[in-house]
Amino acid sequence: MNDLFGPEARRDWISRGFSRRQFARLTALAAAGASLPFYNEAAMAQGLSAMPNLPPDAVRINANENPMGPCPAAAEAIHNIVQQGGRYLYQETFAFAETMAGIEGVSKDHVMPFAGSSDPLHRAVLAFTAPGKSFVVADPGYEAGERAAQFIGARTIKVPLRKDYAHDVHQMAQADPEAGLIYVCNPNNPTGSITSKEDIEYLVANKPKGAIVLLDEAYIHLSKTAEPGSYLVAADKDVIILRTFSKLYGMAGLRAGAALGRPDLIAKLKGYGAGALPVTGMVGATASLKAKGLIEERRKIIADNREETVEFLDKKGFTVLPSEANMIMIDVRRPGREVWSALLKEKVVIGRSWPSMPNHVRVSIGTREEMAKFRTAFGRVMNA
C-alpha cells in the first residue's frame, strides 16, 4: 500500500489530473478491494434481479459461460488439491505463471496471475486513467472498464465499431491526445467480431505517447483468425494483455486469469489488491494449458453449435452479426429488452442489449441441447 500511495506515487496521481481531495478518496479506495462497486459483475448483470428463482431446467445462455466446465485434466487437478486447501500454496500460482509464460513466449516476470481477467481490467483503469487521462473504448463493447473509469472520474470516449464490426483503430488512436488507456476486446464482446493483427499493430504504433493499449483476449482461443498479441508483450511494447479461463476453458466459477505485460506496467496493477489466489483455479488453469488438443476440440464444438443456430436464424430472416466467439448478436427488429423478457417466460435466459444497438440481443452459445431449446423458444416468441 505504501508503494501505491507514497510520495512518488502521489506525484504520479497528481500529474494524471487527480486533485488532492480525489487522491485522499482513492487512498481509502485501496482498502476497499473487492467491495468496490464495479468489482461485483454478477450484481450488475442485466436482469439478474428480475429472475430470483430460475427452475433447474432453465436455459442460461446470458453470460458467455462454457457449460462444458473444466476439462478432465483440470477437474482432476482441482480434486487432488482440495484436501490441501488449508494452505496458501503460493507455489501453484508461481507454476501457473511459469507455464503461461512458456506457452506465450514471454519472460515469467511478464505474467501476473489473477482470479479471472476482470480484476486486472479494473486495476488497469485505476492505474492508467484519471480525470486528465481518458479511457477509450469501442461501442458496443464490454462495459466493466467504463464503470471503473466513472468511479474515479475519468472520461470515457466511445468509438463506434467500423461497418465490418472491427475496432476503428484509426479513430481510437486519435480520440484523445491525452488518452491514458485504450481498450480493445478481441474478439469483441458483445459482437464476437475480429480486429486484425495489422490494425492492432497500427494502434500500438500510433496511439498517443504515454497511453497504454489494453488487449482483452478473453475469447481469443475461440477464434480461428484472431491473432494473440503476446509478441507485442515480448517486444516490451506499451501493451497489457488480459487472459481468462472463464470462456473456452470452462472455469468461470473457479476464477483464473492473468495479465501479460512489461514488468513496469504490470507492477502498476499490484497496489490495488492483495492476497493469495484460489489454488483450485491456479492448478486447474495450469492443467488446462497443458491439455493437448483442448483448444481445437472445444473451439469446434462451440463453433458447430453457433453455426447451427445462425443457420436457423438466417432461415427465419433474422440478421446475425458475424462472430468468432461463444456469443452472437441477433437483430430482433424490436427492443431487445422485450425479447429478453419474453424468452425469460419460456425459461430461456439470454444476454442484454447495448444502447448503441437497442434492437439486438446477445445470445451466448450453450450446449447443443440448450441451443435447440433456445431455437424453439425463440420461434414461439417471435411468432407471437
Residue pairs with C-beta under 8 A, 6 or more apart in sequence:
1 30
1 31
1 271
3 9
3 270
3 271
4 30
4 271
4 272
5 23
5 26
5 27
5 30
5 271
9 271
10 23
13 23
13 26
13 130
14 20
14 23
16 129
16 130
16 131
16 132
16 133
16 180
17 130
17 131
17 132
17 133
18 26
18 130
18 131
18 132
18 153
19 131
22 131
22 152
22 153
26 126
26 152
29 36
29 126
30 271
30 272
33 39
33 273
33 274
34 40
34 273
36 122
36 148
36 151
37 147
37 151
38 44
38 122
38 144
38 147
38 148
38 151
39 118
39 119
39 122
41 118
41 144
42 48
44 147
45 62
45 63
45 352
46 340
46 351
46 352
47 62
47 340
47 344
47 349
47 352
50 344
51 344
51 349
54 60
54 347
54 349
55 347
57 347
58 347
58 348
58 349
59 347
59 348
59 349
59 366
59 370
59 373
59 374
59 377
60 349
60 366
60 370
61 348
61 349
61 350
61 351
61 363
61 364
61 365
61 366
61 370
61 371
61 374
62 349
62 350
62 351
62 352
62 364
63 252
63 351
63 364
64 189
64 219
64 246
64 247
64 325
64 326
64 327
64 351
64 364
65 246
65 247
65 250
65 252
65 364
66 246
66 247
66 248
66 249
66 250
66 252
66 298
66 302
66 326
67 250
67 366
67 367
67 370
68 250
68 298
68 301
68 367
69 75
69 250
69 251
70 78
70 249
70 250
70 251
70 254
70 284
70 288
71 249
71 250
71 287
71 288
71 291
71 294
73 287
73 288
73 290
73 291
74 249
74 251
74 283
74 284
74 285
74 287
74 288
74 291
75 284
76 287
77 283
77 284
77 286
77 287
78 254
78 280
78 283
78 284
80 283
81 89
81 92
81 279
81 280
81 283
82 280
84 279
85 279
85 280
87 279
88 276
88 279
89 276
89 279
89 282
90 276
92 279
92 282
92 283
92 286
93 113
93 276
93 277
93 279
93 282
95 282
95 286
96 113
96 256
96 258
96 282
96 283
96 285
96 286
96 289
97 108
97 111
97 112
97 113
97 258
98 108
98 111
99 286
99 289
99 290
100 111
100 113
100 243
100 258
100 260
100 285
100 289
101 107
101 108
101 110
101 111
103 289
104 111
104 228
104 230
104 233
104 234
104 260
105 230
105 231
105 234
106 230
106 233
106 234
106 260
109 263
110 233
110 234
110 260
110 261
110 262
110 263
110 266
111 258
111 259
111 260
112 120
112 258
112 259
112 260
112 261
112 266
112 269
112 270
113 256
113 257
113 258
113 277
113 282
114 120
114 256
114 257
114 258
114 259
114 277
115 255
115 256
115 257
115 277
115 278
115 281
116 244
116 245
116 246
116 255
116 256
116 257
117 216
117 218
117 242
117 243
117 244
117 246
117 257
117 258
117 259
118 144
118 244
119 257
119 273
120 240
120 242
120 257
120 258
120 259
120 269
121 144
121 145
121 148
121 214
121 216
121 242
122 144
122 145
122 148
122 272
123 269
123 272
123 273
124 145
124 181
124 212
124 214
124 240
124 259
124 269
125 135
125 145
125 148
125 149
125 152
125 154
125 181
126 148
126 152
126 272
127 268
127 269
127 272
128 180
128 181
128 211
128 212
128 268
129 135
129 149
129 152
129 154
129 180
129 181
130 152
130 153
130 154
130 180
131 152
131 153
131 154
131 155
132 178
133 154
133 178
133 179
133 180
133 181
134 149
134 154
134 155
134 156
134 157
134 175
134 176
134 178
134 179
134 180
135 145
135 146
135 149
135 154
135 155
135 156
135 157
135 179
135 180
135 181
135 183
136 156
136 157
136 159
136 172
136 175
136 176
136 179
136 181
136 182
136 183
137 145
137 146
137 156
137 157
137 158
137 159
137 182
137 183
138 158
138 159
138 160
138 161
138 167
138 168
138 172
138 183
138 184
138 185
138 188
139 158
139 159
139 160
139 161
139 354
139 356
140 161
140 190
140 191
140 354
140 355
140 356
140 357
141 158
141 183
141 185
141 188
141 189
141 190
142 183
142 185
142 188
142 189
142 190
142 216
145 181
145 183
145 214
146 156
149 155
149 156
150 156
154 180
155 176
157 175
157 176
157 179
158 356
159 167
159 168
159 171
159 172
159 175
160 168
160 171
160 356
161 167
161 168
161 188
161 191
161 193
162 168
164 193
165 188
165 191
165 193
165 321
165 322
166 193
166 194
166 195
166 196
166 199
167 184
167 186
167 188
167 195
167 199
167 203
169 184
169 195
169 199
169 200
169 202
169 203
169 206
170 202
170 206
172 182
172 184
172 203
172 207
173 182
173 202
173 203
173 206
173 207
173 208
175 182
176 208
177 208
178 208
179 207
179 208
179 211
180 210
180 211
180 212
181 211
181 212
181 214
182 203
182 207
182 211
182 212
182 213
182 214
183 214
183 216
184 195
184 200
184 203
184 213
184 214
184 215
184 216
185 216
185 218
185 219
186 194
186 195
186 200
186 215
186 216
186 217
186 219
186 220
186 226
186 229
187 193
187 194
187 219
187 220
187 222
187 223
187 226
187 323
187 324
187 325
188 194
188 195
188 325
189 216
189 218
189 219
189 325
189 327
190 327
190 329
190 351
190 354
190 362
191 321
191 323
191 329
192 219
192 321
192 322
192 323
192 324
192 325
192 326
192 327
192 328
192 329
193 321
193 322
193 323
193 324
194 223
194 225
194 226
194 324
195 226
196 227
197 227
200 213
200 215
200 229
200 232
201 232
203 213
204 213
204 232
204 237
204 238
204 239
207 213
207 238
211 238
212 238
212 239
212 240
212 265
213 237
213 238
213 239
213 240
214 239
214 240
214 242
215 229
215 232
215 239
215 240
215 241
215 242
216 241
216 242
217 226
217 228
217 229
217 241
217 242
217 243
218 242
218 243
218 244
218 246
218 247
219 226
219 247
219 248
219 324
219 325
219 326
220 226
220 228
220 243
221 247
221 248
221 249
221 295
221 298
221 299
222 247
222 248
222 299
222 302
222 303
222 324
222 325
222 326
223 299
223 324
223 325
224 299
224 324
225 324
226 324
228 241
229 239
229 241
230 241
230 260
232 239
232 241
233 239
233 240
233 241
233 260
233 261
233 262
236 262
237 262
238 262
238 265
239 261
240 259
240 260
240 261
240 265
240 266
241 259
241 260
241 261
242 257
242 258
242 259
243 257
243 258
243 259
243 260
244 256
244 257
245 251
245 254
245 256
245 257
245 281
245 284
245 285
245 288
246 252
246 255
246 257
247 325
247 326
248 295
248 298
248 299
248 302
248 326
249 256
249 284
249 285
249 288
249 294
250 298
251 281
251 284
251 285
251 288
254 278
254 280
254 281
254 284
255 277
255 278
255 281
256 277
256 278
256 281
256 282
256 284
256 285
257 285
259 266
259 269
260 266
288 294
302 326
302 365
304 368
305 365
305 366
305 367
305 368
305 371
306 323
306 326
306 328
306 365
308 368
308 371
309 328
309 363
309 365
309 371
309 374
309 375
310 320
310 323
310 328
312 375
313 320
313 330
313 378
314 320
316 379
316 382
318 330
318 331
318 332
318 333
318 382
319 330
319 331
320 328
320 329
320 330
320 331
321 328
321 329
321 360
323 329
326 364
326 365
327 351
327 362
327 363
327 364
327 365
328 362
328 363
328 365
329 357
329 360
329 361
329 362
329 363
330 360
330 361
330 363
331 359
331 360
332 339
332 359
332 360
332 361
332 382
333 359
334 359
335 353
335 358
335 359
336 352
336 353
336 357
336 358
336 359
336 360
336 361
337 352
337 353
339 350
339 361
339 381
339 382
340 350
340 352
340 353
340 361
342 381
342 384
343 349
343 350
343 374
343 377
343 378
343 381
346 377
346 380
346 381
347 377
348 373
348 374
348 377
348 378
350 361
350 362
350 363
350 364
350 374
351 361
351 362
351 363
351 364
352 361
352 362
353 359
353 360
353 361
353 362
354 360
354 362
363 374
365 371
366 374
